[in-house]
Amino acid sequence: MPTYTYQCLGCKKRFEIFMTYEEYDNQTVKCPHCQSEEVRRRIGRIRIAKSEDSRLDDLADPSALAGLEDDPQAMGRMMRKMSREMGEDLGPEFDEVVDRLESGQSPEEIEEALPDLGEGDGGFGGPDAF
């Protein structure tokens, strides 16, 4: 059964009511706190389901990438978001780099601190990985 959210115009309290679609059209809603019928339905948040292709297209939007080279924290947030959207675990090296970016370290500082980054298993590329 759907949940409907209301706010009482008398006592100003919010409350939820469970009712079927049929009941929604026929039932008078009263505030459970003060019994007033002076209530207003509140529309809750909605979610939009997106396909994987649509989510990846949104991530590849050039306007979303503008200025990232000058803002390590924004770059870290974007990389973490991309990782979540892709649904893949990119390993501890990736997490380390993103944590450092989000803390404000520049890509150059990260390369100095982690000189072996990306070597061996195909990791992140070379010195131009960022």
CYANA upper distance limits for C-alpha pairs under 8 A (distance plus 0.5 A):
  1 MET  CA     18 PHE  CA      6.70
  1 MET  CA     19 MET  CA      6.35
  1 MET  CA     20 THR  CA      5.90
  1 MET  CA     21 TYR  CA      8.45
  2 PRO  CA     18 PHE  CA      6.33
  2 PRO  CA     19 MET  CA      6.55
  2 PRO  CA     20 THR  CA      6.87
  2 PRO  CA     21 TYR  CA      8.06
  3 THR  CA     16 GLU  CA      6.86
  3 THR  CA     17 ILE  CA      6.14
  3 THR  CA     18 PHE  CA      5.07
  3 THR  CA     19 MET  CA      7.20
  4 TYR  CA     16 GLU  CA      5.96
  4 TYR  CA     17 ILE  CA      5.72
  4 TYR  CA     18 PHE  CA      6.82
  4 TYR  CA     19 MET  CA      8.17
  4 TYR  CA     41 ARG  CA      7.84
  4 TYR  CA     42 ARG  CA      8.23
  5 THR  CA     14 ARG  CA      7.64
  5 THR  CA     15 PHE  CA      6.31
  5 THR  CA     16 GLU  CA      4.90
  5 THR  CA     17 ILE  CA      6.97
  5 THR  CA     41 ARG  CA      6.47
  5 THR  CA     42 ARG  CA      5.87
  5 THR  CA     43 ILE  CA      7.50
  5 THR  CA     44 GLY  CA      7.82
  6 TYR  CA     14 ARG  CA      6.17
  6 TYR  CA     15 PHE  CA      5.95
  6 TYR  CA     16 GLU  CA      6.62
  6 TYR  CA     17 ILE  CA      8.33
  6 TYR  CA     39 VAL  CA      6.86
  6 TYR  CA     40 ARG  CA      5.93
  6 TYR  CA     41 ARG  CA      4.80
  6 TYR  CA     42 ARG  CA      5.65
  7 GLN  CA     12 LYS  CA      6.57
  7 GLN  CA     13 LYS  CA      6.13
  7 GLN  CA     14 ARG  CA      4.76
  7 GLN  CA     15 PHE  CA      6.80
  7 GLN  CA     31 CYS  CA      8.47
  7 GLN  CA     39 VAL  CA      6.09
  7 GLN  CA     40 ARG  CA      5.86
  7 GLN  CA     41 ARG  CA      6.96
  7 GLN  CA     42 ARG  CA      7.25
  8 CYS  CA     12 LYS  CA      5.35
  8 CYS  CA     13 LYS  CA      5.98
  8 CYS  CA     14 ARG  CA      6.84
  8 CYS  CA     15 PHE  CA      8.49
  8 CYS  CA     31 CYS  CA      6.48
  8 CYS  CA     36 SER  CA      7.69
  8 CYS  CA     37 GLU  CA      8.39
  8 CYS  CA     38 GLU  CA      6.64
  8 CYS  CA     39 VAL  CA      4.84
  8 CYS  CA     40 ARG  CA      6.92
  9 LEU  CA     13 LYS  CA      8.45
  9 LEU  CA     38 GLU  CA      6.03
  9 LEU  CA     39 VAL  CA      5.86
  9 LEU  CA     40 ARG  CA      7.43
 10 GLY  CA     34 CYS  CA      8.33
 10 GLY  CA     36 SER  CA      7.22
 10 GLY  CA     38 GLU  CA      7.08
 10 GLY  CA     39 VAL  CA      8.27
 11 CYS  CA     33 HIS  CA      8.32
 11 CYS  CA     34 CYS  CA      7.39
 13 LYS  CA     33 HIS  CA      8.19
 15 PHE  CA     31 CYS  CA      7.92
 15 PHE  CA     32 PRO  CA      8.12
 19 MET  CA     23 GLU  CA      6.23
 19 MET  CA     24 TYR  CA      6.69
 20 THR  CA     24 TYR  CA      6.72
 21 TYR  CA     25 ASP  CA      7.34
 22 GLU  CA     26 ASN  CA      7.18
 23 GLU  CA     27 GLN  CA      5.81
 28 THR  CA     37 GLU  CA      7.92
 29 VAL  CA     37 GLU  CA      6.65
 29 VAL  CA     39 VAL  CA      7.84
 30 LYS  CA     35 GLN  CA      5.75
 30 LYS  CA     36 SER  CA      5.92
 30 LYS  CA     37 GLU  CA      5.09
 30 LYS  CA     38 GLU  CA      7.98
 30 LYS  CA     39 VAL  CA      7.59
 31 CYS  CA     35 GLN  CA      5.15
 31 CYS  CA     36 SER  CA      5.76
 31 CYS  CA     37 GLU  CA      6.94
 31 CYS  CA     38 GLU  CA      8.40
 31 CYS  CA     39 VAL  CA      7.46
 50 LYS  CA     54 SER  CA      6.46
 50 LYS  CA     55 ARG  CA      6.81
 51 SER  CA     55 ARG  CA      6.81
 52 GLU  CA     56 LEU  CA      6.68
 53 ASP  CA     57 ASP  CA      6.55
 54 SER  CA     58 ASP  CA      6.76
 55 ARG  CA     59 LEU  CA      6.92
 55 ARG  CA     85 GLU  CA      7.48
 56 LEU  CA     60 ALA  CA      6.76
 56 LEU  CA     85 GLU  CA      7.87
 56 LEU  CA     86 MET  CA      8.22
 57 ASP  CA     61 ASP  CA      6.93
 59 LEU  CA     64 ALA  CA      7.72
 59 LEU  CA     82 MET  CA      7.28
 60 ALA  CA     64 ALA  CA      8.05
 60 ALA  CA     65 LEU  CA      8.32
 61 ASP  CA     65 LEU  CA      7.50
 62 PRO  CA     66 ALA  CA      7.03
 67 GLY  CA     71 ASP  CA      7.20
 68 LEU  CA     72 PRO  CA      7.26
 68 LEU  CA     74 ALA  CA      6.60
 68 LEU  CA     75 MET  CA      5.71
 69 GLU  CA     75 MET  CA      7.69
 71 ASP  CA     75 MET  CA      6.76
 71 ASP  CA    104 GLY  CA      8.47
 72 PRO  CA     76 GLY  CA      6.61
 72 PRO  CA    101 LEU  CA      5.52
 72 PRO  CA    102 GLU  CA      7.06
 72 PRO  CA    104 GLY  CA      6.08
 72 PRO  CA    105 GLN  CA      6.93
 72 PRO  CA    106 SER  CA      6.10
 72 PRO  CA    107 PRO  CA      7.73
 73 GLN  CA     77 ARG  CA      6.77
 73 GLN  CA    101 LEU  CA      5.74
 73 GLN  CA    102 GLU  CA      4.66
 73 GLN  CA    103 SER  CA      6.97
 73 GLN  CA    104 GLY  CA      5.82
 73 GLN  CA    105 GLN  CA      8.39
 74 ALA  CA     78 MET  CA      6.61
 74 ALA  CA    102 GLU  CA      7.70
 75 MET  CA     79 MET  CA      6.62
 75 MET  CA    101 LEU  CA      7.36
 75 MET  CA    102 GLU  CA      8.14
 76 GLY  CA     80 ARG  CA      6.64
 76 GLY  CA     97 VAL  CA      8.41
 76 GLY  CA     98 VAL  CA      5.33
 76 GLY  CA     99 ASP  CA      7.60
 76 GLY  CA    100 ARG  CA      8.35
 76 GLY  CA    101 LEU  CA      5.38
 76 GLY  CA    102 GLU  CA      5.45
 77 ARG  CA     81 LYS  CA      6.59
 77 ARG  CA     98 VAL  CA      8.05
 77 ARG  CA    102 GLU  CA      7.07
 78 MET  CA     82 MET  CA      6.59
 79 MET  CA     83 SER  CA      6.67
 79 MET  CA     98 VAL  CA      7.33
 80 ARG  CA     84 ARG  CA      6.81
 80 ARG  CA     98 VAL  CA      7.23
 81 LYS  CA     85 GLU  CA      6.63
 82 MET  CA     86 MET  CA      6.58
 83 SER  CA     87 GLY  CA      6.67
 83 SER  CA     88 GLU  CA      6.72
 83 SER  CA     89 ASP  CA      7.82
 83 SER  CA     90 LEU  CA      7.90
 84 ARG  CA     88 GLU  CA      7.49
 90 LEU  CA     94 PHE  CA      6.32
 90 LEU  CA     95 ASP  CA      8.08
 91 GLY  CA     95 ASP  CA      7.07
 92 PRO  CA     96 GLU  CA      6.52
 93 GLU  CA     97 VAL  CA      6.75
 93 GLU  CA    117 LEU  CA      7.79
 93 GLU  CA    123 GLY  CA      8.48
 94 PHE  CA     98 VAL  CA      6.67
 94 PHE  CA    124 PHE  CA      8.49
 95 ASP  CA     99 ASP  CA      6.47
 96 GLU  CA    100 ARG  CA      6.71
 97 VAL  CA    101 LEU  CA      6.66
 97 VAL  CA    110 ILE  CA      7.55
 98 VAL  CA    102 GLU  CA      6.53
 99 ASP  CA    103 SER  CA      6.74
100 ARG  CA    104 GLY  CA      7.04
100 ARG  CA    105 GLN  CA      6.00
100 ARG  CA    110 ILE  CA      7.63
101 LEU  CA    105 GLN  CA      5.55
101 LEU  CA    106 SER  CA      6.91
101 LEU  CA    107 PRO  CA      7.74
105 GLN  CA    109 GLU  CA      6.59
105 GLN  CA    110 ILE  CA      7.08
106 SER  CA    110 ILE  CA      6.84
107 PRO  CA    111 GLU  CA      6.69
107 PRO  CA    130 PHE  CA      6.96
108 GLU  CA    112 GLU  CA      6.83
109 GLU  CA    113 ALA  CA      6.68
110 ILE  CA    114 LEU  CA      6.41
111 GLU  CA    115 PRO  CA      6.01
111 GLU  CA    117 LEU  CA      7.70
111 GLU  CA    127 PRO  CA      7.80
117 LEU  CA    123 GLY  CA      7.78
117 LEU  CA    124 PHE  CA      7.61
117 LEU  CA    126 GLY  CA      8.35
118 GLY  CA    122 GLY  CA      6.82
118 GLY  CA    123 GLY  CA      4.47
118 GLY  CA    124 PHE  CA      5.00
118 GLY  CA    125 GLY  CA      5.90
118 GLY  CA    126 GLY  CA      6.87
119 GLU  CA    123 GLY  CA      6.73
119 GLU  CA    124 PHE  CA      8.35
119 GLU  CA    125 GLY  CA      7.93
119 GLU  CA    126 GLY  CA      8.04
124 PHE  CA    129 ALA  CA      6.41
125 GLY  CA    129 ALA  CA      5.58
